[in-house]
Amino acid sequence: MKSLVVYESWFGNTQQVAEKIAAALAPEGEVALVTVDEPLPPLEGVDLLVVGAPTHVHGLSSRRSREGAVEQGAPGAPGIGARGWIDALPNGARGPRAAAFDTRAHKSALLVGSAARGIARRMRKHGYALAAEPQSFFVQGMPGPLEEGELERAWEWGRTLANEVMSPAA
């Protein structure tokens, strides 16, 4: 199995989750881990595309919310974010299965929103079939850190994704 894990991260929390998911997928084959600020790698031969981002203002980041993160001490420049990266994807009708995750406050998605839901919706619009329901991983406040046990949950979710994509019914 060949996997591509793509993430947007401002304070390192989403990056940690992406790294753990990539590590969980690695026993099944080749895994590439890239940020949304890197050029789009070729998707030919990729079986699973996992995209993750922090939840900003109830959903995917915007230029304004990314600028706000930088103003609050996040390293880096605003960039295109997950929204821009997904919008640049080719049609996925014959592409890899997809999965979406986010990092967010541990409150109801009705209150704080979910970037994962926005990622999943955009991926489906681009023709990608989801391998699993969008997943959220929880942080303690805006800069983090991740709540206890979240990296273990990320590993388990990565294994679940691998099993789903590798199953004969997939």
N, C-alpha and C positions, 0 to 999 in steps of 0.2 A: 504494500500500500504506500502511496506517495501522498504526503500531506503538506499543506501550506497554512501556517498560523500567522495571521496578520493582526497587529494591534496598534492602538493609539493609547499613549500613557503620558500623564503629566507629572504625577508624583511617584511613579514607580509601581503602584499597586496593580494596575492592569497588566503591566509588563511581567510582574511576578506570576500572575495567573496564567498569562500566555506561555511563559517559560515552563510552568508546571504541566500545562496541557500538552505542549510540544514534547516534553519528556515522557509523558504517558503514552503518546502516539509512537514514539521512537522505536519501541520493540517490534512494531509491525512493519517498519520500513523507513524510507527516507522522509525526513521532516525538515522543512525550511521555516525559519522564524524571522519575520521582517516587520518593520514598522510601516505605518501608512505614509511616512515621508520618504520611503525608498521607492525606486521605480517598480512598477508592476512587473513581477516576474512572469515568465511564460506559464500558462495554466495547462498546457498540453501534458497529458499523462498524470495530472493531479487527480486523486480520487476524493480528497476531502479538503475543503477550504473553510477554515475557522477564522472568524473576524470578531474582534473584541474592542471595546472602547469604554471609557468612563461615562457615566450619565452626567450630562450637563444640562441644567435648567429643564428637567423632565424628559430629556431625550438625547439625541446625538449632539455633539458639540457643533457650535457655529463659529464663525470667525470671531465674533464678539466674545463668546464664552471662552474661546482659546486664548484670546488676548487677556481676558480677566484672569485666567489661570497663571499666565506669565506675570501679571501684575501682583499676584498673590504668592510669588516665589517659585513657581514651576520653572525649571530650566528649559531653554529652547525657544524657538520662534513659533508663531501660530500655525503655519503649514496648512495643508488641505484637510486634515482630519479624516476620520473614517467615512463621513458622508461623501467627501470629494473622492476618496479612494474607491468607494463602491460605485459611485457614478461613472468612474472611468473604466469599470469592468466591461469586458465583452459580454454578449448575450450568452447565458449559461445553459441554454436548452440542451446542449450536448456536453456540458462541462461537469465539473466535480459536484458532489453533494456538498452542502454547506451547513454551517452551524454558527450561531451567534451567541456572544456572551458580553456581559458588562460588569462593571464595578459600580456600586452605588451604596447609599445609606441603607441600613437595615430597617426600613419602614415599608409600608405598603406601596406598591408600584403606583397605586392611584394617587398617593401623596407626593412621591418623589420622581415618578416616571421611570423609564427603563430604556437605555440606549440599545440593549439587546433586541427589544421588540422592534425598534426602528431599523436596526441592521437587518433583522430577519425579513421585515416587510420589503425593504429595498432589494435584498437578495432575491426574494421571490419575484419581484417586479422585473428583475433582470433575467429571470428564467431559471434560477438555481433552485433545486429541490432541497428541502431541509432534511438533514439526517436526524435532528432532534429538536425539541422545543428550545427556545431561547433560555439561557441560564444567567442568573445574577449571582455575583459574589460580593460579599458585604465588607464595607470599610467602616472604620470608627472615625467619622468626621471627614471633611474634605481632603486634607492631605493624607489621611490614613492614620495608622496602618490598617492592614487587612485584619478582620476579626479572627480570633483564634479558630483554627480548623478549616479555614477557607482554602488554603493551599492543598490540603488533603482532599477537600471536595473537588477542587479543580483537577487533581490527578484522577480521581474516580470518574469524573465527567469525561475526561480525555479517554480513559479506558472504555467507557460506555460508547463514546463516539467510534472508537476503533472497532469495537465489536459490532456495532450497527452497520458500519460501512463494509466490514469484511464478511458479514453474514451472507449466505447464499441467496437469501430473499432480497438483499439490497440491490 
